[in-house]
């Protein structure tokens, strides 16, 4: 059971890091190069989505490590 959870955690971390790297260093800058209004809006939307996903992961990690934080009993 421990190996399965560890595999899922490592896979999730790898997918998040690959996705973040692709967005920050490849897809996002390519959208901003053109300077068209639609591309800039897509870059903004993608960055907002990336920030929400990151915030969700941070909250999930904190609640997993400290289950009694934020009113949980």
SULPE-V149631 format. One record per residue. N is the residue number from 1. SS is DSSP state (H for helix, E for strand, L for the rest). OMEGA is omega in whole degrees, 0 to 359 (none if undefined). Layout:
N;SS;OMEGA, N;SS;OMEGA
//
This chain:
1;L;180, 2;H;181, 3;H;179, 4;H;179, 5;H;179, 6;H;178, 7;H;179, 8;H;179, 9;H;180, 10;H;177, 11;H;178, 12;H;178, 13;H;179, 14;H;179, 15;H;178, 16;H;180, 17;H;178, 18;H;178, 19;H;178, 20;H;179, 21;H;178, 22;H;182, 23;H;186, 24;H;187, 25;H;184, 26;H;187, 27;H;181, 28;H;179, 29;H;178, 30;H;178, 31;H;182, 32;H;181, 33;H;185, 34;H;180, 35;L;177, 36;L;184, 37;H;181, 38;H;180, 39;H;179, 40;H;177, 41;H;176, 42;H;178, 43;H;178, 44;H;179, 45;H;179, 46;H;178, 47;H;176, 48;H;178, 49;H;179, 50;H;179, 51;H;178, 52;H;177, 53;H;179, 54;H;179, 55;H;178, 56;H;177, 57;H;180, 58;H;179, 59;H;179, 60;H;180, 61;H;180, 62;H;180, 63;H;178, 64;H;182, 65;H;181, 66;L;183, 67;L;180, 68;L;179, 69;H;176, 70;H;173, 71;H;177, 72;L;181, 73;L;none
//
